[in-house]
Amino acid sequence: MIIKELKKVEDLDAGIKLWNKNYTKYSLERDLYRQNLLAPYSGLQIRLFGGFENNRLIAFAAIKQPVEELTNYVGPERGWISLLVAESGAGSTDWKELLAYVTKELKNFGARFISYGQDPQNFLPGLPVDYESEKTAWLEAGFQDAGLESDLRRVYKSEPDARDFSDDSYLVRQSEVTDRRNLLEFLKEEFPGRWQYEAENISCWPGGIQDYYLLLKKKAIIGFARTNRQDGFYRGPNVNFGGVSGETFAGLGPLGIAENWRGQGLSTPFLQQILKQLYNDGYKEITIDWTTLVEYYKRFGYEVVHQYIPLQKELN
């Protein structure tokens, strides 16, 4: 097998075709993978590699790595393998060879830690639990099991219940372009890191800032949530595998309340009012992705639809 860095869209398409053939349950649509791999967030380098035999692509990998320190988040010491697939299967000679190759590439640019999944603009938050043989291959390659994450889903047959806040000084509304600065300042103060970094990038897309909902207390932001819609310009990971019910679908998350306002019963009415608005806008299937709060969301009728094992490796 000859490994090359990919420079043509047709090779990317061939790599995703191979992925979709091997991982049918987690197939990636063209608009999604071109967005996530050809329109990267600021400060992020994406590289694509293919393994070829007789000029035919038989293995494919996508890796990501910061080229600079990302705001309150991570720097080049962190690398991600976003996708990795070989025609011969996980654990095969071709799979191992490509994994070793991209690991070396990440290390050469300063990576000390590698994760599978959980990358910015991620497809998956880890390895799907239903691929046991793949898990064995990753563990044998020196990666460690780092827990369990879940995707949850509910299809609404009627308008969701929406609890009122304790008084009328609270307001839930979609963010507008004029809210961008205040939203980013709120996230910098309350949720520095990935959520701040995502918002800095997503809010630059057409309609991206309107994907965010705000919880206001007398005009001050005390909570936020992000939504994604199947027909929106930006496709967030909570809609990557939506649409199984045939209903118009959307995703919800992340959601956060400012530290000084936690424990006051605000998250439930905030969540419910967003879900009600989504329903009234025509979105009946809702996915909440990459969460450990399974029991919390079960209270609202959500069921686990996918589970993943985050995989991480520290390089010597």
C-alpha beads as a LAMMPS data file, in Angstrom:
LAMMPS data file: protein, C-alpha beads

316 atoms
315 bonds

1 atom types
1 bond types

-500.0 500.0 xlo xhi
-500.0 500.0 ylo yhi
-500.0 500.0 zlo zhi

Masses

1 110.0

Atoms # bond

1 1 1 0.000 0.000 0.000
2 1 1 1.252 3.469 -0.917
3 1 1 0.129 6.292 1.415
4 1 1 -0.344 9.769 -0.032
5 1 1 -1.682 13.060 1.272
6 1 1 -4.881 13.756 -0.670
7 1 1 -5.171 16.914 -2.754
8 1 1 -8.251 16.199 -4.911
9 1 1 -11.934 16.341 -4.025
10 1 1 -12.491 13.102 -5.955
11 1 1 -10.114 11.314 -3.572
12 1 1 -11.992 12.721 -0.575
13 1 1 -15.243 11.491 -2.088
14 1 1 -13.687 8.050 -2.601
15 1 1 -12.522 7.982 1.020
16 1 1 -15.986 8.819 2.319
17 1 1 -17.503 6.222 -0.012
18 1 1 -15.227 3.657 1.626
19 1 1 -16.261 4.899 5.090
20 1 1 -19.958 4.703 4.222
21 1 1 -19.540 1.177 2.885
22 1 1 -17.841 -0.015 6.079
23 1 1 -19.949 2.013 8.522
24 1 1 -23.403 2.117 6.958
25 1 1 -25.116 3.081 10.219
26 1 1 -22.925 6.169 10.419
27 1 1 -22.937 7.183 6.753
28 1 1 -21.900 10.751 5.984
29 1 1 -23.709 12.943 3.477
30 1 1 -21.757 14.980 0.961
31 1 1 -22.768 18.406 2.308
32 1 1 -21.777 17.356 5.815
33 1 1 -18.338 15.923 5.157
34 1 1 -17.373 18.687 2.759
35 1 1 -18.376 21.251 5.371
36 1 1 -16.446 19.570 8.176
37 1 1 -13.330 18.750 6.170
38 1 1 -13.089 21.539 3.605
39 1 1 -14.282 24.514 5.692
40 1 1 -12.308 24.189 8.952
41 1 1 -12.633 26.389 12.011
42 1 1 -10.057 29.142 12.494
43 1 1 -6.601 28.009 13.571
44 1 1 -7.294 24.383 12.686
45 1 1 -5.347 22.355 10.148
46 1 1 -7.046 19.420 8.429
47 1 1 -5.092 16.849 6.445
48 1 1 -6.452 13.930 4.444
49 1 1 -4.552 10.740 3.650
50 1 1 -5.260 7.780 1.427
51 1 1 -3.738 4.356 1.073
52 1 1 -3.588 3.186 -2.547
53 1 1 -3.090 -0.149 -4.230
54 1 1 -2.785 -0.128 -8.023
55 1 1 -4.037 3.500 -7.952
56 1 1 -7.199 2.439 -6.112
57 1 1 -7.954 3.955 -2.709
58 1 1 -8.221 1.182 -0.108
59 1 1 -7.744 3.172 3.124
60 1 1 -8.617 6.700 4.239
61 1 1 -7.922 8.970 7.210
62 1 1 -8.772 12.548 8.200
63 1 1 -6.731 14.222 10.948
64 1 1 -7.028 17.608 12.639
65 1 1 -4.604 19.671 14.671
66 1 1 -4.421 23.292 15.830
67 1 1 -1.690 25.349 14.182
68 1 1 -1.834 27.830 17.069
69 1 1 -3.230 28.076 20.567
70 1 1 -7.005 28.109 20.267
71 1 1 -8.840 30.528 22.522
72 1 1 -9.048 29.081 26.049
73 1 1 -9.071 25.634 24.472
74 1 1 -6.073 23.651 23.161
75 1 1 -2.974 24.017 21.039
76 1 1 -0.824 21.929 18.694
77 1 1 -0.128 19.429 21.484
78 1 1 -3.607 17.974 20.799
79 1 1 -4.370 16.033 17.630
80 1 1 -7.500 14.264 16.487
81 1 1 -8.171 11.389 14.147
82 1 1 -11.549 12.368 12.793
83 1 1 -12.033 9.353 10.513
84 1 1 -10.022 6.191 9.849
85 1 1 -11.105 3.297 7.675
86 1 1 -9.519 0.507 5.636
87 1 1 -11.190 -1.733 3.112
88 1 1 -9.620 -4.725 4.863
89 1 1 -11.107 -3.691 8.230
90 1 1 -9.914 -2.353 11.577
91 1 1 -6.852 -4.142 12.874
92 1 1 -5.735 -5.219 9.397
93 1 1 -2.222 -4.548 8.123
94 1 1 -3.441 -1.643 5.964
95 1 1 -5.389 -0.124 8.869
96 1 1 -2.408 -0.359 11.216
97 1 1 -0.062 1.086 8.597
98 1 1 -2.276 4.105 7.966
99 1 1 -2.842 4.655 11.701
100 1 1 0.907 4.607 12.323
101 1 1 1.464 7.009 9.432
102 1 1 -1.058 9.659 10.563
103 1 1 0.080 9.312 14.184
104 1 1 3.619 10.133 13.060
105 1 1 2.348 13.108 11.054
106 1 1 0.536 14.505 14.087
107 1 1 3.561 13.939 16.307
108 1 1 5.877 15.657 13.815
109 1 1 3.769 18.807 14.196
110 1 1 3.884 18.745 17.992
111 1 1 1.041 16.499 19.084
112 1 1 1.507 14.743 22.433
113 1 1 -2.077 13.540 22.817
114 1 1 -4.371 12.020 20.191
115 1 1 -8.090 11.374 20.375
116 1 1 -10.321 9.424 18.031
117 1 1 -13.395 11.553 17.490
118 1 1 -14.363 14.533 19.678
119 1 1 -12.623 16.848 17.210
120 1 1 -13.894 20.318 16.330
121 1 1 -16.669 19.829 13.747
122 1 1 -16.760 16.200 14.821
123 1 1 -18.611 13.409 13.101
124 1 1 -18.436 11.070 16.109
125 1 1 -17.694 11.602 19.815
126 1 1 -15.787 8.324 19.878
127 1 1 -15.942 4.774 18.599
128 1 1 -19.511 3.418 18.315
129 1 1 -19.960 0.709 20.947
130 1 1 -21.469 -1.683 18.409
131 1 1 -18.073 -2.130 16.725
132 1 1 -16.373 -4.507 19.149
133 1 1 -13.637 -5.679 16.776
134 1 1 -12.682 -2.058 16.105
135 1 1 -12.389 -1.431 19.837
136 1 1 -9.948 -4.316 20.158
137 1 1 -7.862 -2.905 17.309
138 1 1 -7.702 0.572 18.855
139 1 1 -6.793 -0.758 22.298
140 1 1 -4.069 -2.947 20.795
141 1 1 -2.741 0.199 19.090
142 1 1 -2.236 1.799 22.502
143 1 1 -5.403 3.869 22.811
144 1 1 -7.322 3.934 26.084
145 1 1 -11.037 3.727 26.747
146 1 1 -12.065 7.106 28.223
147 1 1 -15.694 6.524 29.218
148 1 1 -19.080 6.442 27.505
149 1 1 -21.004 9.118 25.583
150 1 1 -24.541 8.907 24.225
151 1 1 -26.794 10.358 21.539
152 1 1 -30.437 10.697 22.584
153 1 1 -33.525 11.255 20.477
154 1 1 -37.241 11.910 20.766
155 1 1 -39.922 12.293 18.123
156 1 1 -42.689 14.639 19.284
157 1 1 -46.250 13.746 18.371
158 1 1 -47.656 16.841 20.058
159 1 1 -46.386 20.155 21.361
160 1 1 -43.935 19.687 24.278
161 1 1 -44.913 20.881 27.714
162 1 1 -43.171 24.084 28.716
163 1 1 -42.873 25.005 32.384
164 1 1 -42.981 28.702 33.263
165 1 1 -40.177 30.448 35.115
166 1 1 -40.757 31.627 38.660
167 1 1 -41.420 35.184 37.476
168 1 1 -41.665 37.175 34.257
169 1 1 -38.188 38.716 34.540
170 1 1 -36.771 35.730 32.597
171 1 1 -36.852 35.645 28.826
172 1 1 -35.895 32.968 26.277
173 1 1 -35.218 34.077 22.725
174 1 1 -33.102 33.339 19.688
175 1 1 -29.869 35.258 19.409
176 1 1 -29.509 37.988 16.796
177 1 1 -26.474 39.363 14.987
178 1 1 -26.304 42.227 17.489
179 1 1 -25.995 39.679 20.344
180 1 1 -22.759 38.131 19.057
181 1 1 -20.356 40.179 21.163
182 1 1 -22.340 39.686 24.369
183 1 1 -22.767 35.956 23.731
184 1 1 -19.031 35.482 23.165
185 1 1 -18.207 37.491 26.285
186 1 1 -20.637 35.348 28.273
187 1 1 -19.055 32.149 26.998
188 1 1 -15.549 33.453 27.649
189 1 1 -16.526 34.151 31.249
190 1 1 -18.699 31.118 31.985
191 1 1 -17.694 28.387 29.526
192 1 1 -14.193 29.078 28.212
193 1 1 -12.849 26.362 25.920
194 1 1 -14.581 24.306 23.248
195 1 1 -18.018 25.922 23.518
196 1 1 -16.513 29.407 23.222
197 1 1 -14.336 28.333 20.285
198 1 1 -17.292 26.751 18.491
199 1 1 -19.425 29.864 18.939
200 1 1 -16.676 32.138 17.607
201 1 1 -16.694 30.115 14.398
202 1 1 -20.332 29.093 13.984
203 1 1 -21.569 32.638 14.605
204 1 1 -19.700 33.729 11.452
205 1 1 -21.760 31.415 9.225
206 1 1 -24.948 32.768 7.608
207 1 1 -27.638 32.297 10.233
208 1 1 -25.136 30.764 12.640
209 1 1 -25.738 33.239 15.435
210 1 1 -29.496 32.550 15.216
211 1 1 -28.791 28.900 16.035
212 1 1 -28.103 30.068 19.595
213 1 1 -30.811 30.619 22.174
214 1 1 -30.320 32.947 25.127
215 1 1 -31.731 32.835 28.623
216 1 1 -31.975 36.432 29.816
217 1 1 -32.583 37.891 33.249
218 1 1 -33.498 41.559 32.897
219 1 1 -31.619 41.666 29.565
220 1 1 -28.447 40.054 30.981
221 1 1 -27.407 36.668 29.540
222 1 1 -27.442 33.954 32.207
223 1 1 -27.743 30.895 29.972
224 1 1 -27.270 29.722 26.405
225 1 1 -28.071 26.778 24.152
226 1 1 -27.220 25.900 20.578
227 1 1 -29.563 24.288 18.104
228 1 1 -28.999 22.957 14.594
229 1 1 -31.626 22.365 11.946
230 1 1 -31.615 19.980 9.006
231 1 1 -32.205 22.896 6.626
232 1 1 -29.808 25.332 8.278
233 1 1 -26.632 26.553 6.596
234 1 1 -24.445 25.049 9.330
235 1 1 -24.779 21.348 10.095
236 1 1 -23.802 20.679 13.703
237 1 1 -23.036 17.176 15.005
238 1 1 -26.411 16.780 16.702
239 1 1 -28.009 16.412 13.258
240 1 1 -25.334 14.192 11.666
241 1 1 -27.518 11.098 11.940
242 1 1 -30.981 12.652 12.207
243 1 1 -34.033 12.002 10.075
244 1 1 -34.630 8.364 10.926
245 1 1 -38.295 9.022 11.724
246 1 1 -39.060 10.762 8.466
247 1 1 -39.987 13.911 10.383
248 1 1 -38.249 17.244 9.954
249 1 1 -35.369 17.149 12.421
250 1 1 -33.155 19.365 14.524
251 1 1 -30.567 19.014 17.265
252 1 1 -30.110 20.627 20.648
253 1 1 -26.938 21.180 22.637
254 1 1 -24.761 22.243 24.231
255 1 1 -26.754 24.043 26.915
256 1 1 -25.350 25.854 29.933
257 1 1 -26.419 28.079 32.817
258 1 1 -24.097 30.663 34.386
259 1 1 -22.464 29.391 37.580
260 1 1 -24.173 31.886 39.897
261 1 1 -27.581 30.887 38.535
262 1 1 -27.274 27.108 38.761
263 1 1 -29.379 25.147 41.218
264 1 1 -32.356 27.484 40.836
265 1 1 -34.461 25.318 38.556
266 1 1 -33.752 27.317 35.402
267 1 1 -32.424 24.632 33.067
268 1 1 -35.721 22.729 32.770
269 1 1 -37.968 25.645 31.690
270 1 1 -35.149 26.922 29.464
271 1 1 -34.872 23.538 27.739
272 1 1 -38.637 23.105 27.459
273 1 1 -39.228 26.514 25.934
274 1 1 -36.592 25.879 23.262
275 1 1 -38.123 22.490 22.449
276 1 1 -41.561 24.077 22.192
277 1 1 -40.238 26.705 19.790
278 1 1 -38.547 24.067 17.650
279 1 1 -41.773 22.064 17.524
280 1 1 -43.804 25.111 16.508
281 1 1 -41.220 25.830 13.801
282 1 1 -41.923 22.368 12.380
283 1 1 -39.086 20.284 13.877
284 1 1 -40.546 17.113 15.394
285 1 1 -37.479 14.861 15.679
286 1 1 -34.883 16.193 18.133
287 1 1 -31.438 14.752 18.836
288 1 1 -29.263 15.578 21.838
289 1 1 -25.767 14.347 21.075
290 1 1 -22.529 13.591 22.933
291 1 1 -23.858 13.629 26.488
292 1 1 -23.437 11.691 29.707
293 1 1 -26.702 13.133 31.134
294 1 1 -28.798 10.177 30.029
295 1 1 -30.987 9.990 33.118
296 1 1 -31.691 13.738 33.064
297 1 1 -32.946 13.705 29.483
298 1 1 -34.902 10.496 29.985
299 1 1 -37.177 12.588 32.210
300 1 1 -38.203 14.421 29.043
301 1 1 -38.883 11.262 27.070
302 1 1 -35.536 10.911 25.313
303 1 1 -34.089 7.502 24.475
304 1 1 -30.526 6.421 23.771
305 1 1 -29.979 5.816 20.050
306 1 1 -26.170 5.655 19.806
307 1 1 -23.360 5.205 22.296
308 1 1 -19.659 5.835 21.848
309 1 1 -16.363 5.095 23.570
310 1 1 -13.937 8.036 23.541
311 1 1 -10.423 6.799 22.717
312 1 1 -7.249 8.646 23.669
313 1 1 -3.510 8.058 23.445
314 1 1 -0.524 9.854 24.912
315 1 1 2.481 9.825 22.615
316 1 1 5.981 9.083 23.884

Bonds

1 1 1 2
2 1 2 3
3 1 3 4
4 1 4 5
5 1 5 6
6 1 6 7
7 1 7 8
8 1 8 9
9 1 9 10
10 1 10 11
11 1 11 12
12 1 12 13
13 1 13 14
14 1 14 15
15 1 15 16
16 1 16 17
17 1 17 18
18 1 18 19
19 1 19 20
20 1 20 21
21 1 21 22
22 1 22 23
23 1 23 24
24 1 24 25
25 1 25 26
26 1 26 27
27 1 27 28
28 1 28 29
29 1 29 30
30 1 30 31
31 1 31 32
32 1 32 33
33 1 33 34
34 1 34 35
35 1 35 36
36 1 36 37
37 1 37 38
38 1 38 39
39 1 39 40
40 1 40 41
41 1 41 42
42 1 42 43
43 1 43 44
44 1 44 45
45 1 45 46
46 1 46 47
47 1 47 48
48 1 48 49
49 1 49 50
50 1 50 51
51 1 51 52
52 1 52 53
53 1 53 54
54 1 54 55
55 1 55 56
56 1 56 57
57 1 57 58
58 1 58 59
59 1 59 60
60 1 60 61
61 1 61 62
62 1 62 63
63 1 63 64
64 1 64 65
65 1 65 66
66 1 66 67
67 1 67 68
68 1 68 69
69 1 69 70
70 1 70 71
71 1 71 72
72 1 72 73
73 1 73 74
74 1 74 75
75 1 75 76
76 1 76 77
77 1 77 78
78 1 78 79
79 1 79 80
80 1 80 81
81 1 81 82
82 1 82 83
83 1 83 84
84 1 84 85
85 1 85 86
86 1 86 87
87 1 87 88
88 1 88 89
89 1 89 90
90 1 90 91
91 1 91 92
92 1 92 93
93 1 93 94
94 1 94 95
95 1 95 96
96 1 96 97
97 1 97 98
98 1 98 99
99 1 99 100
100 1 100 101
101 1 101 102
102 1 102 103
103 1 103 104
104 1 104 105
105 1 105 106
106 1 106 107
107 1 107 108
108 1 108 109
109 1 109 110
110 1 110 111
111 1 111 112
112 1 112 113
113 1 113 114
114 1 114 115
115 1 115 116
116 1 116 117
117 1 117 118
118 1 118 119
119 1 119 120
120 1 120 121
121 1 121 122
122 1 122 123
123 1 123 124
124 1 124 125
125 1 125 126
126 1 126 127
127 1 127 128
128 1 128 129
129 1 129 130
130 1 130 131
131 1 131 132
132 1 132 133
133 1 133 134
134 1 134 135
135 1 135 136
136 1 136 137
137 1 137 138
138 1 138 139
139 1 139 140
140 1 140 141
141 1 141 142
142 1 142 143
143 1 143 144
144 1 144 145
145 1 145 146
146 1 146 147
147 1 147 148
148 1 148 149
149 1 149 150
150 1 150 151
151 1 151 152
152 1 152 153
153 1 153 154
154 1 154 155
155 1 155 156
156 1 156 157
157 1 157 158
158 1 158 159
159 1 159 160
160 1 160 161
161 1 161 162
162 1 162 163
163 1 163 164
164 1 164 165
165 1 165 166
166 1 166 167
167 1 167 168
168 1 168 169
169 1 169 170
170 1 170 171
171 1 171 172
172 1 172 173
173 1 173 174
174 1 174 175
175 1 175 176
176 1 176 177
177 1 177 178
178 1 178 179
179 1 179 180
180 1 180 181
181 1 181 182
182 1 182 183
183 1 183 184
184 1 184 185
185 1 185 186
186 1 186 187
187 1 187 188
188 1 188 189
189 1 189 190
190 1 190 191
191 1 191 192
192 1 192 193
193 1 193 194
194 1 194 195
195 1 195 196
196 1 196 197
197 1 197 198
198 1 198 199
199 1 199 200
200 1 200 201
201 1 201 202
202 1 202 203
203 1 203 204
204 1 204 205
205 1 205 206
206 1 206 207
207 1 207 208
208 1 208 209
209 1 209 210
210 1 210 211
211 1 211 212
212 1 212 213
213 1 213 214
214 1 214 215
215 1 215 216
216 1 216 217
217 1 217 218
218 1 218 219
219 1 219 220
220 1 220 221
221 1 221 222
222 1 222 223
223 1 223 224
224 1 224 225
225 1 225 226
226 1 226 227
227 1 227 228
228 1 228 229
229 1 229 230
230 1 230 231
231 1 231 232
232 1 232 233
233 1 233 234
234 1 234 235
235 1 235 236
236 1 236 237
237 1 237 238
238 1 238 239
239 1 239 240
240 1 240 241
241 1 241 242
242 1 242 243
243 1 243 244
244 1 244 245
245 1 245 246
246 1 246 247
247 1 247 248
248 1 248 249
249 1 249 250
250 1 250 251
251 1 251 252
252 1 252 253
253 1 253 254
254 1 254 255
255 1 255 256
256 1 256 257
257 1 257 258
258 1 258 259
259 1 259 260
260 1 260 261
261 1 261 262
262 1 262 263
263 1 263 264
264 1 264 265
265 1 265 266
266 1 266 267
267 1 267 268
268 1 268 269
269 1 269 270
270 1 270 271
271 1 271 272
272 1 272 273
273 1 273 274
274 1 274 275
275 1 275 276
276 1 276 277
277 1 277 278
278 1 278 279
279 1 279 280
280 1 280 281
281 1 281 282
282 1 282 283
283 1 283 284
284 1 284 285
285 1 285 286
286 1 286 287
287 1 287 288
288 1 288 289
289 1 289 290
290 1 290 291
291 1 291 292
292 1 292 293
293 1 293 294
294 1 294 295
295 1 295 296
296 1 296 297
297 1 297 298
298 1 298 299
299 1 299 300
300 1 300 301
301 1 301 302
302 1 302 303
303 1 303 304
304 1 304 305
305 1 305 306
306 1 306 307
307 1 307 308
308 1 308 309
309 1 309 310
310 1 310 311
311 1 311 312
312 1 312 313
313 1 313 314
314 1 314 315
315 1 315 316
